[in-house]
Each structure stands twice: as C-alpha cells, then as structure tokens.
Amino acid sequence: MSDAPDHGHGVLHGREYAADPVTTEAVNEIRVGDRTLFAVSDGFLLMSEGFLGTAGHPTAGYEALAPQYGTPRMPLGCFFLPGEQNVLIDTGMGPVDAGGRGMLVGGNLLPALARMGVRPDDIDVLVLSHLHGDHSGTIGQLDSGEPVFGNARTFVGAGDWDYFVERGAAPMPMAGHTSEALRQLEARGQVTLLDGDTDIAPGVQRLAAPGHTPGHSFYVIHDHGERVLVVGDAMYCPQQLGELEWGAVSDVDPALARQTRERLEQDLEAHGGGAIGCHFPELKVARALSR
C-alpha cells in the first residue's frame, strides 16, 4: 500500500447526504482478535416505505428506522481487511446515480480507500456477497469495463454467476461495465465460483446464504477466537435479528431468504460474535438477541 490520491465524491459531491456519517460517510473500525475490519460506505440507498417487512405489515422496517433516522437512507457498505492478503468484501454501486432520482447513489469506495492509502491494485482478494448492482458496481470502469481491482482473485457464489452473468435472469439486468469486467477477470483465470462453505483467505470463510439471490454469501471474519459475520443483504438492519419474518421486496426467494436468516441467528447463538449487513445504519455490528 502507498500514498493514493483522493478522487473526490463524483456524483455524490454536493448531495444532501454526502457527508452524513449514517450513510455515505459511514466508517467503522471493527476489531476481530488482533485484526481490524474497516467498514466504509460507497454511497446510499433510500429505503421506500414498503421495502422491508411482512405481507401483513410491509412498512415494518421503515417504521422501525424512521424514528431515529428520519427517511431511512442506508449506507452501501464495503469491508476492507488488510493483512498478508488484502481482502475487500463488496464494491458498492460505483459513481452512478441509478435512474437519476437520488434513490441509489454511489462512488465513495475508491476515495475512502485512498484516504487509507489503499490503491485498487493493492487488493489481493475480492469477495462478493452477491451480484446486485449496489454490491458489484465498482468492479469495472464505467467507460470501458476494464477491471478496477485488476490484481485481485475474485470470489462469487456460483448461483449468482449463473443467474446474473450466464442467464441474465435478474429482473434488473447487470450493468454492462460490471458484466464486462467479470468476463475479463474470468478469461484471465481470476474468478472462483463458490458452492457451499469454504475458506477464502487467512481469517476469511465463506458460508452459503442463498435466498436474497441464488448464490448469496456470508463471510466470516475470524481471528484468535473472535468473529464477525458480514451478511450482505440477508438482513438490512439490526432489528431483523429479532424480526426474522421481515423480508425485503428484493429477495429472489423469500422462503429461502427466511431460512438463511434463521441460519444466521443459529450461527450467532452457537458460535458468538456479531453480524454486520451492508446496509446497517452507521455500519454498526449487531449481536444476537436473547429469546
């Protein structure tokens, strides 16, 4: 790692929430044993009222968050684990305002890494919770699709590769620059498709967590008996640890997503540690609730 330029916020510059510590500027240093996991936000997702809840109470998530945060704007969390192999989990949206409506805006990941002295070429291992655009958008350059993290071995769930890349079956198609970058990485032999639970790098384990998408993944960060689970979009807010029936409208398989949330709760009860989702407000770690 070396001195790296701060490229600014791009499309985030001048936005109402561009400097909000709950959303675009959310940063958290999470100690796991002797290691530090850095959580940073690429931008924000504006939660609609009916986005998270149940069929009978579709606004449950919005109502739980609004008293503290107002209109819930959720961070686009990305997670950097420095070490012998530098690991990055998820890449946010990239410098895009999806639909031009200020509902889903990114572009802060690379400036945030630069402020830590981390260049894209310093990333050795890139692991993706899933291939929705707000988690994979910085993989490729917007204008060319050239891989941004060109030195990284890239890991993604096999079910997501089939669903998003091979079949193009997702309701919202993958952005062209993202697909192109993944194809280039695959051609270079830098893509590994994941089935089941497996070790990725020292202190990083993948757990299969399908439902939100077919190949959705958890990543367990562990060191000296301590652990934190990065749970992607299996949960959108800490309150879901006590409300497992709450699902997101973006869940591809709602029943399987519910089973994955149950697995997460059981894992935390059995092994301890905490969980952090990519959209948890302030990128704070949550603990299992006693029942």
C-alpha positions as CSV (number, residue, x, y, z in Angstrom):
1,M,0.0,0.0,0.0
2,S,1.2,3.5,-0.7
3,D,0.0,7.1,-0.9
4,A,-3.1,7.2,-3.1
5,P,-5.0,10.2,-4.5
6,D,-8.4,11.1,-3.2
7,H,-10.6,11.2,-6.3
8,G,-13.4,13.1,-4.6
9,H,-17.0,12.0,-4.4
10,G,-18.1,12.2,-8.1
11,V,-21.9,12.1,-8.3
12,L,-22.1,12.2,-4.5
13,H,-20.5,15.6,-4.4
14,G,-22.9,18.2,-3.2
15,R,-25.6,15.7,-2.3
16,E,-27.7,16.3,0.8
17,Y,-26.2,13.2,2.5
18,A,-22.7,13.3,1.0
19,A,-21.2,13.9,4.4
20,D,-23.7,12.0,6.6
21,P,-22.0,9.5,9.0
22,V,-25.1,7.3,8.8
23,T,-24.9,6.9,5.1
24,T,-22.2,7.9,2.6
25,E,-19.5,8.8,5.1
26,A,-20.3,5.8,7.4
27,V,-17.0,4.4,8.7
28,N,-16.4,1.8,11.4
29,E,-13.3,0.1,12.6
30,I,-14.2,-3.4,13.8
31,R,-11.7,-5.2,15.9
32,V,-11.7,-9.0,15.4
33,G,-9.0,-10.6,17.5
34,D,-5.7,-8.9,16.5
35,R,-7.1,-7.7,13.2
36,T,-9.2,-4.7,12.1
37,L,-12.0,-4.8,9.6
38,F,-12.7,-1.4,8.1
39,A,-16.3,-0.8,7.1
40,V,-16.8,2.1,4.7
41,S,-19.8,3.3,2.6
42,D,-19.8,3.7,-1.1
43,G,-23.0,5.8,-1.0
44,F,-26.6,5.4,0.0
45,L,-29.8,3.6,-0.7
46,L,-33.1,5.3,0.0
47,M,-35.5,2.8,1.7
48,S,-39.0,3.0,0.4
49,E,-41.8,2.6,2.9
50,G,-42.8,-0.9,1.7
51,F,-39.3,-2.2,1.1
52,L,-38.8,-4.3,4.3
53,G,-41.4,-6.1,6.3
54,T,-44.1,-8.8,6.0
55,A,-47.1,-9.3,3.8
56,G,-49.3,-8.1,6.6
57,H,-47.0,-5.3,7.7
58,P,-44.9,-4.3,4.7
59,T,-43.7,-1.0,6.3
60,A,-42.4,-2.6,9.5
61,G,-38.7,-1.9,8.7
62,Y,-39.3,1.7,7.6
63,E,-41.3,2.3,10.8
64,A,-38.6,0.8,13.0
65,L,-35.8,3.0,11.5
66,A,-37.7,6.3,10.8
67,P,-37.9,7.5,14.5
68,Q,-34.1,7.5,14.8
69,Y,-33.1,8.3,11.2
70,G,-36.0,10.1,9.5
71,T,-36.4,8.9,5.9
72,P,-34.1,5.9,6.1
73,R,-31.1,6.3,3.9
74,M,-28.9,3.2,4.2
75,P,-25.2,3.0,3.6
76,L,-23.7,0.9,0.8
77,G,-21.3,-0.9,3.0
78,C,-17.9,-2.3,1.7
79,F,-15.4,-4.0,4.0
80,F,-11.6,-3.9,3.8
81,L,-9.5,-6.4,5.8
82,P,-5.8,-5.6,5.5
83,G,-3.2,-8.4,6.0
84,E,-0.8,-10.7,4.2
85,Q,-3.6,-10.8,1.7
86,N,-5.6,-7.6,1.4
87,V,-9.3,-8.6,1.2
88,L,-12.2,-6.4,0.0
89,I,-15.8,-7.5,0.5
90,D,-18.2,-5.9,-1.9
91,T,-17.6,-2.8,-4.0
92,G,-20.8,-0.7,-3.7
93,M,-22.6,1.0,-6.6
94,G,-19.7,2.9,-8.1
95,P,-20.0,6.5,-9.4
96,V,-23.6,6.2,-10.5
97,D,-27.0,7.7,-9.7
98,A,-29.3,4.9,-10.6
99,G,-32.2,6.3,-12.6
100,G,-31.0,9.9,-11.8
101,R,-33.5,10.1,-8.9
102,G,-31.2,10.2,-5.9
103,M,-32.6,6.9,-4.7
104,L,-29.4,4.9,-5.1
105,V,-26.1,6.8,-5.4
106,G,-22.5,5.6,-5.1
107,G,-18.9,6.5,-5.8
108,N,-17.3,6.8,-2.4
109,L,-15.4,3.5,-2.1
110,L,-12.3,4.4,-4.0
111,P,-11.9,7.8,-2.3
112,A,-12.4,6.1,1.0
113,L,-9.8,3.5,0.3
114,A,-7.5,6.3,-1.0
115,R,-7.8,8.1,2.3
116,M,-6.4,4.9,3.9
117,G,-3.5,4.8,1.5
118,V,-5.0,1.8,-0.4
119,R,-5.0,1.7,-4.2
120,P,-7.2,-0.7,-6.2
121,D,-4.1,-2.7,-7.2
122,D,-3.4,-3.3,-3.5
123,I,-6.4,-5.6,-3.3
124,D,-5.4,-9.3,-3.5
125,V,-8.8,-10.9,-2.8
126,L,-12.2,-9.5,-3.9
127,V,-15.2,-11.4,-2.4
128,L,-18.8,-10.5,-3.3
129,S,-21.8,-11.2,-1.1
130,H,-23.9,-11.2,-4.3
131,L,-24.1,-9.5,-7.7
132,H,-26.8,-6.8,-7.2
133,G,-25.5,-3.6,-8.6
134,D,-25.1,-1.8,-5.3
135,H,-22.6,-4.5,-4.3
136,S,-20.7,-5.1,-7.5
137,G,-20.8,-1.7,-9.3
138,T,-17.1,-0.7,-8.8
139,I,-15.8,-3.9,-10.3
140,G,-15.4,-2.4,-13.7
141,Q,-14.6,1.1,-15.1
142,L,-17.8,2.8,-16.3
143,D,-16.4,3.8,-19.7
144,S,-14.6,0.6,-20.6
145,G,-15.5,-2.3,-18.3
146,E,-11.8,-2.7,-17.5
147,P,-11.5,-4.4,-14.1
148,V,-10.8,-1.9,-11.4
149,F,-9.2,-4.4,-9.0
150,G,-7.0,-5.9,-11.7
151,N,-4.7,-7.9,-9.3
152,A,-7.5,-9.5,-7.3
153,R,-8.7,-13.0,-7.2
154,T,-12.4,-12.6,-7.3
155,F,-14.9,-14.9,-5.5
156,V,-18.6,-15.1,-6.1
157,G,-21.4,-17.6,-5.4
158,A,-21.9,-20.0,-8.3
159,G,-25.7,-19.5,-8.2
160,D,-25.2,-15.7,-8.7
161,W,-22.8,-16.2,-11.6
162,D,-25.4,-18.4,-13.3
163,Y,-28.3,-16.1,-12.5
164,F,-26.8,-12.7,-13.3
165,V,-23.9,-13.4,-15.7
166,E,-24.7,-16.6,-17.7
167,R,-28.5,-16.5,-17.9
168,G,-29.2,-12.8,-17.3
169,A,-32.3,-13.8,-15.4
170,A,-32.3,-11.0,-12.8
171,P,-35.3,-8.6,-13.1
172,M,-32.8,-5.7,-13.2
173,P,-30.0,-6.7,-15.6
174,M,-26.4,-6.4,-14.5
175,A,-24.7,-3.2,-15.8
176,G,-22.7,-3.6,-18.9
177,H,-19.4,-2.4,-17.4
178,T,-19.8,-4.8,-14.5
179,S,-20.6,-7.8,-16.7
180,E,-17.6,-6.9,-19.0
181,A,-15.2,-6.7,-16.0
182,L,-16.3,-10.0,-14.7
183,R,-15.9,-11.6,-18.1
184,Q,-12.4,-10.2,-18.4
185,L,-11.5,-11.5,-14.9
186,E,-12.9,-14.9,-15.8
187,A,-10.9,-15.0,-19.0
188,R,-7.7,-14.2,-17.0
189,G,-8.5,-17.1,-14.6
190,Q,-9.1,-14.8,-11.7
191,V,-12.7,-15.8,-10.9
192,T,-13.6,-18.6,-8.5
193,L,-17.2,-19.7,-8.2
194,L,-18.3,-20.9,-4.8
195,D,-20.6,-23.7,-3.7
196,G,-21.1,-24.4,0.0
197,D,-19.0,-23.3,2.9
198,T,-15.2,-22.8,2.2
199,D,-12.2,-20.9,3.4
200,I,-11.2,-18.0,1.1
201,A,-8.1,-16.4,2.7
202,P,-6.5,-16.4,6.2
203,G,-9.2,-15.3,8.6
204,V,-12.0,-15.3,6.0
205,Q,-14.5,-18.0,5.5
206,R,-17.5,-18.1,3.1
207,L,-20.9,-19.5,4.2
208,A,-23.5,-20.3,1.7
209,A,-26.5,-18.0,2.4
210,P,-28.9,-18.2,-0.6
211,G,-32.4,-16.6,-0.8
212,H,-31.8,-12.9,-1.3
213,T,-30.1,-14.1,-4.5
214,P,-29.4,-17.7,-5.6
215,G,-25.7,-17.5,-4.7
216,H,-25.7,-15.1,-1.9
217,S,-22.9,-15.4,0.6
218,F,-21.9,-14.6,4.2
219,Y,-18.3,-14.0,5.0
220,V,-17.0,-14.9,8.5
221,I,-14.0,-12.7,9.6
222,H,-12.2,-14.5,12.4
223,D,-9.0,-14.2,14.5
224,H,-7.9,-15.6,17.9
225,G,-11.4,-17.0,18.7
226,E,-13.3,-13.8,17.8
227,R,-15.6,-13.5,14.8
228,V,-17.8,-11.1,12.9
229,L,-20.2,-12.2,10.0
230,V,-20.6,-9.9,7.0
231,V,-24.1,-10.8,6.0
232,G,-24.6,-8.8,2.7
233,D,-28.3,-8.3,2.2
234,A,-29.5,-11.2,4.2
235,M,-30.5,-8.5,6.7
236,Y,-30.9,-4.8,6.0
237,C,-31.0,-3.6,9.6
238,P,-30.1,-4.9,13.1
239,Q,-33.7,-5.1,14.1
240,Q,-34.1,-8.1,11.8
241,L,-32.2,-10.2,14.3
242,G,-35.3,-10.0,16.4
243,E,-37.8,-10.0,13.5
244,L,-36.8,-12.9,11.3
245,E,-40.0,-12.8,9.4
246,W,-39.2,-9.4,7.9
247,G,-38.2,-9.8,4.3
248,A,-37.1,-7.4,1.6
249,V,-39.0,-6.9,-1.7
250,S,-35.7,-7.6,-3.5
251,D,-35.4,-11.2,-2.1
252,V,-35.4,-13.5,-5.1
253,D,-36.6,-16.5,-3.0
254,P,-38.4,-15.2,0.2
255,A,-38.8,-18.6,1.8
256,L,-35.1,-19.5,1.3
257,A,-34.1,-16.0,2.5
258,R,-36.1,-16.6,5.7
259,Q,-34.2,-19.9,6.2
260,T,-30.9,-18.1,5.7
261,R,-31.9,-15.5,8.4
262,E,-32.7,-18.4,10.7
263,R,-29.3,-20.0,10.0
264,L,-27.6,-16.6,10.8
265,E,-29.4,-16.4,14.2
266,Q,-28.4,-20.0,15.0
267,D,-24.8,-19.4,14.0
268,L,-24.5,-16.4,16.3
269,E,-26.2,-18.3,19.1
270,A,-23.8,-21.3,18.7
271,H,-20.5,-19.5,18.0
272,G,-20.9,-16.0,19.3
273,G,-19.7,-12.9,17.6
274,G,-21.7,-10.3,15.8
275,A,-23.2,-9.6,12.4
276,I,-23.0,-6.6,10.1
277,G,-25.0,-6.1,7.0
278,C,-24.0,-3.9,4.1
279,H,-26.9,-1.5,4.7
280,F,-26.9,-1.4,8.6
281,P,-27.2,2.2,9.6
282,E,-23.8,3.6,10.6
283,L,-22.3,0.3,9.6
284,K,-22.5,-0.9,13.2
285,V,-22.2,-4.6,14.3
286,A,-25.3,-6.2,15.9
287,R,-25.4,-9.1,18.3
288,A,-27.9,-11.9,18.6
289,L,-30.9,-11.2,20.7
290,S,-31.8,-13.4,23.7
291,R,-35.2,-15.1,23.3
